[in-house]
Amino acid sequence: MRKQNQKGFSLIELLIVVAIILIIAAIAIPNLMRSRMAANESAAAATVRTLNTTEIAYSTTYPSTGFATLSSLGPGAATCGTPTATAACLVDFTLGCGTSPCTKDAYKYTITINSSGADYVIGAIPIGTTSGGKDFCSIPDAVVRYQLDAAASNTAPTTDSACTGGNYSVL
């Protein structure tokens, strides 16, 4: 008798292929997560820098008001009408969401204005342990500072001394 040609793959061959794919995934996924966290941290630092620039633009445009909260920097609604001191349209609705903190991508952002209106603290904290490993802050000196999130209380700093001292380092 003649042996017929076998068509397809055997179960062992399929299991070997699946095992190889799982090994490659086990190596690649942690690196992908680290890359995503690094990208989120870079985006958060850039957003804090942008908010510093926006605060300067706001205080120049509305000098009698001083500095602004996130809701005042935003459009005040989903679209921007005529800019005012309470809805300056300097940031999009995502950052100027109206309620603090405002979440953009993987970070929550806050701006705390001191009682005189002559000073502010910008804070950015990750929304979860897999979204970022650093907290960011800045004050009117426009220097972005960071601390490792593990050392933080998962709250953004609200005073100059909390941002410039303690565990925060210059970025």
Buried (B, 14 or more C-beta within 10 A) or exposed (E): EEEEEEEEEEEEEEEEEEEEEEEEEEEEEEEEEEEBBEEBBEBBBEBBBBBBEBBEBBBEEBEEBBBBBBBBBBBBEEEBEEBEEEBBBBBBBEBBBBEBBBEBBBBBBBBBBBEEEEBBBBBBBBBEEEBBBBBBBBBBEBBBBBBEBEEBEEEBBBBBEBBBEEEBEEB
